[in-house]
Amino acid sequence: MSWSARMLAVADIFEVLTAGDRPYRQGRTLRQALETMKKLKERNHIDPDVYDMFLKAEIPQRYASRFMKSGQNDL
């Protein structure tokens, strides 16, 4: 996969896990989503370097403050 495709995969997985607008389930909390993604990283399902950069840049926290329901932001 290209670098951009790997970045998009991490972002897309995060959004799917936290989305609160799904009719079939509630969005996960920030902690739950990041724990799931950590497991995906450990199993090499997502690029570990991209995931680490995602965390280092504090993207989950910035996303949560803008787009997630307050009860989901548990960090």
N, C-alpha and C positions, 0 to 999 in steps of 0.2 A: 504494500500500500504506500502511496505517496505520503509525504509529511503532512500535507494539508488534509488528506483523507483521515489520517490517524488523529489529528487534532479535532476534526469534525466528529469523529466517532466518540471521543471522550465527551465533548460538549453535548452531543445528541443523547448519549446514555444518561448523562446527568439530568438533562431536561426531562427525559422520559420518566426517570425515577422520581423526580420531585414535582412533576406536573400535577396541579390540583384541579384541573378541569376535565379529568377523565371520568366518564359516567360509571365505569366499572370498578374504580378503586380510588382511594384518597392518595394524594402525593405523600411520599415518605419525608421524614424529617431530614434535615441536613446531615445529621450524624448517621442516620440509617443509610442514606444515599452514598455517603463517602465510605462507609464500611463495606457496602456492596461493591463499590468500585475498587476498593483496596483488594478485595478478594479476586476481582476480575484481573487486576494488575498482577497479583501473585500467581495466577494461573496463565498468565501471558495472553489473556483475551483482549487486553488493551495495551497500548504502548506504555511501558513503565516510565520512560523519560517524559512523555507528553503528560501523563498523569501527575508526575512530580512537579512539572512546571505549572500545571493547572492549580495545584495546591499552593506552590510557592508564590504565585501571582495573586493569591487570595481571590480567585475568580468565584469559587462557591459562595464566599461571604458577600461579595459585591452583588452577585446574582440574587442571593437570598434577600438582601436588604431592598432590592428593587422589585422583585417579581414573586417572591414566595409569601404565603400567608404567615402572619406573625407566629403562630403556633408551630410552624415547621422549622423556624430558625432557632435551633437549640444549641448553637455553639456560642 
